[in-house]
């Protein structure tokens, strides 16, 4: 681990942990099992992490349950103070946290720094929100009765986070749950555990009591299934694929948990002829190629009105060809993909689209930097029946297709089981309003890409998920409403 820290330029190697964190103690697997963690840029091992057993995962719930009584009874201001300290420590350790992320996840260093800022913003936001779940008075409908609504924490919350945003997805969930008064058992992806463990180290330094915030490393089926079956785990929040979300939904049914599921996306970009063309190209680049395309918000279907289709395709392909590709620590535009499965998916989607009549404008192949580098690619004239128009690509391949009318493109954009985000480019205010209403997506971005942040409720429609993360609603997902009706006689 020390060698990996030096290679990544991590100033404080003590942040790079390789054991799970339970009840304030760094623990090994009861069976001595460990999981290798690989640097996607080089394919070399950068460390390994303890793979806890199912029994150890269940025992972590015991610890979180024990800690719940004291944590939930703290004054909200006291929880707020600890969260605020956590935020300050994250901010101070920004560079090391970013480099840890690049080491295990591969994203460009500037993007990793941006993610740490994003992750810290949730802790700061919920440090303030922790003080605001007030009792609500309600006008009584009964004579001589006083009516109140209380917001109370649900109990132990289980959090399951993905590899593509290993810091931000954890703090978006954990800060909300902790602010609400819940205790947490969290499972980071086995591919990117070090970011979560570094955050656990900083939480401990911030004064988080033992058992309140626990990070359980290992294989997801082993770690998570005991939580779905444990009735003391009252909420489960998951970010990942729709397929796994459905599985967790089924597994949690017997214990009727509160579920927050942020699942797959299949985002359309719709560019009308009245749009600012240069701006639309620039914003579509951001929507497609952030995190090397490995983003549930990533543009996956790019519809361009026929009158400007050729001009858009030409400018967009030129911009894509200019992207730099390399190891994350060199801070390129595009880093390596996460694993061989991701590269194989790019190849399959490109092959299928070309067989169906699409044209490759640029890219379309692996790159010589290494096994996980795939060239940023633009496909033109992609038919709706192509796999890339039906499935998440989760990589740097952009499919373009023309459309002729507003009604047509809305119907095509909505023809998916997903409904996370849609991007619209137009300067017609009436059209913007119509599309904002008619697109079946939880979030609609108009003439811009960046829409997320701590103050907004993030989430989708249809099979892109349940519930919301961020904003006050994100904290309320971890709270119950208790109705109290009092007669003073």
Phi, psi and omega in degrees: 000323179297319179296318179295320179297318179295319180298324181272356181074031181278119186287326181244091181301340179297345176280345184268094185261149180234017177233159178287162183237111183225125176055038177079010183234139176272119190237152175266168174294140177297336180260002181074013183278140178226154182245127177288144176244130189249140172284115184297336183286328185245341185079000181271151176294133176250003179156187175211163186222152181297136176254097184291154179276169176298322180295320178292323177296318177295322180294330177297326175295321176306314182293317179296322179294319179295321183285342186298319185303311182288317182296316183290337181268352175301150171300142178306326179297328179288318175297321179300318182297318180293317178297321179297319178296320179299314177303314182296321178291322176298317181297318180294328182264018188309311185293317179294318178298321179295318181290326173299318180296315179298320182302318186260337185251330174094353185292155179306145187301319180296324176292322178296319176300318178298323178293322178297319176300316180297314179299315181295329182297329178290322179294317178297315182298313184283342170299325177279316181297334180304333184271002192242004178282075187284157170291137182251123175278141181235136177299124186289143175260003183238142178292141176063022180240146176247132187241133176222153172243126179249143171257122182232148179296149183284332183134223178283133178244132176260133182237130180235118190242156186266176182274342188280332174227074192289341177262310187294321181291333177285313182290327179299324178277308189294317182297321178295314181295317181293320178297325179290341182106008177277157165259163195229137161243124186237139176239111174277158176306141178296342179279337183220063183277339191292327180297315180295320181292324175296321177293325176296319177301316180290325176297319177297316179296331180284352179099016177295123182297151179303135178089349183280319182231110185239137179241115186251112181266157179143197179276135188304312181301322181291317186282317193275325185303319177301329179290322181293334182268349185269118183292341178286340173278104189268344179220144176227125179243127186227137169239126181167204186287154176298323180301312180289326176301319177297319180298314180294325176301312180294316183294333182271357186296319185295333179255006173046060182280158166286125183245135169236113186238117175251103193251207188293161175228158179213062196292129170271145165249127182241117183246115180269160184296338180273003180287159169288108191297312181298318179295319180297320177297312182298317181288326177293325174302315179296316183294331183270318196253002173299143182055034180056030181084359185267067188213132179295340175272358185297140177297126183242342179220119185248107181261126182233131181300139192303325183298335179241010187300311182296319180294316178298313182300319182295312182292320181295314180297322178296319179293322180292319178299333182277352181294142176267148182232135179178187178294144185303323181293341175276356177056057175279184172283323184233130177258191177287159170281170192284323186202170181300330179298322181294319179294317180299325180293321177300314181297319181295317182293320179293314180301314181297316181296318180295320178298335180265007173111000179288156177248139175272117178273329174197157178076218178089024182201161171292158180249158185287353181298334182161177187294337185254011178262125179236137185295134171305130194231141172237128175249135177250155175059045182276123180285155182298336181282351180294149181301324182295338177271355181248336186234156171295130177277319179055051179188183189272046178242123185248117177264130178252144177209142181276159170221163186244338182213160181297313181299320180298312186288327176296316178298317181291319180295323182279351185279065181204154176285347183268160178198054183271296182217149173228146180244131182234134175238114180195154175250007180267111185298325180290321177295318179302315179297315181299315181290324178299328178276323190271340179284130186269067182223147182291336179224138177233123179255126184247118178059027177198169179249310184289116178228344187276163179167165184302324184281356186249149179278110183270131176167171187234178176255175176051226185269021170270001171141182178228143175077183182224150175239148186086165180063183177297326180300326180297324177285323181293340175297339180254021182228152174252150173265121176252129180261126179241126179238114187245138170245122187277358181287000000 
